[in-house]
Every structure is written in structure tokens, then in C-alpha cells.
Amino acid sequence: MAGTPLPRETVPPMTTAEYDAALKALDAERQELAEVYVTSQTYPRWAYHATEPAHLVYSDAEALALGDGWSGTPLGPEALVPVVLALEPASVVLGAPSFTITVRGTGFAPDAVIVWNGSDEPTTVVSDTVVTTGVNMATAVHAVALPVAVRNGDVVSNALDFTFLAAP
């Protein structure tokens, strides 16, 4: 007869134990898939997160230790995450003449900016691995270490310390 609903099979609800077992099985399957994905990658490589800065990881254990929410796939426009590997020079004695600092690393965008002690500096992008800026020694009056990072848009790299050394 038209318009008559078909009988529905009735499935008894899961017990708490069955539900917990199903969740445990799904978690185990997810972990296994995560390990297969992570261990199928070559190292070093990037690990990305929607709300955390990207990290370079060097082993399966390090990648897995990052926890939930991390991926080997770039997540949106922040995919080009800069990493600062070296400053040249990394220190200078107070009273020295002004100079150009070279920041070496990876993932520098064409519009990358050096962030010197929290402030953007006029930056020359030499390549995706080298950026430079001038340091005016007339403004350096105290022996101190200052953080130097690189920013691509809203994404800021790790920072390395540049040190102004006291004159001997």
C-alpha cells in the first residue's frame, strides 16, 4: 500500500561497555594510521598545526610526541613557515661600527621581514634562505642579548639571540 511506512528494524542501544570498546577500537585504528602516515615521511620535515607554529621534526618519535592536531600537510596560507638557523654575525662588541646582519634559514617568503627584538626591520630578501638588515650601532648602549626572528605575513619563525658584548 502506498504511503504506509516500512517497518524499521529495532537495534538495541549499545551498553556503556560496548560504547567504550568501540571508542577504544577507533582510537587504536586512528593511532595506527597516524603512525603509518608519520613513519612514511622522510626527515627532517615540517609538522603543521592550525594554532601553533610549525616545527621541524627529525624522527618518528619526535613527530608522534607532538600529539593531536599536528599534520605533515601545510594548513592554509601559513604553509610557508620560516625557520631561523643562523645569524651572521651572532654577536658584536659595543662600540663597533654599524653593520649588516645576515639571517640564514629556510622558508623565507619574498616579503619576509626580520623581527629584531620584537620590531620589524627594513629587510632585504636575498633568497628563500637568506635575509639581511642593517644594525645601527649608535642605538646599542647596553650589553644584552636580543631575539632575532623572521616573519612571513602573520607567521613568525623561531628566534635566535643576537648578543651585544661589553667592550673589553
Secondary structure, 3 states (H helix, E strand, C coil): CCCCCCCCCCCCCCCHHHHHHHHHHHHHHHHHHHHHHHHCCCCCEEEEECCCCCEEECCHHHHHHCCCCEECCCCHHHHCCCEEEEEECCEEECCCCCEEEEEEEECCCCCCEEEECCEEECCEEEECCEEEEEECHHHCCCCEEEEEEEEECCEECCCEEEEEECCC
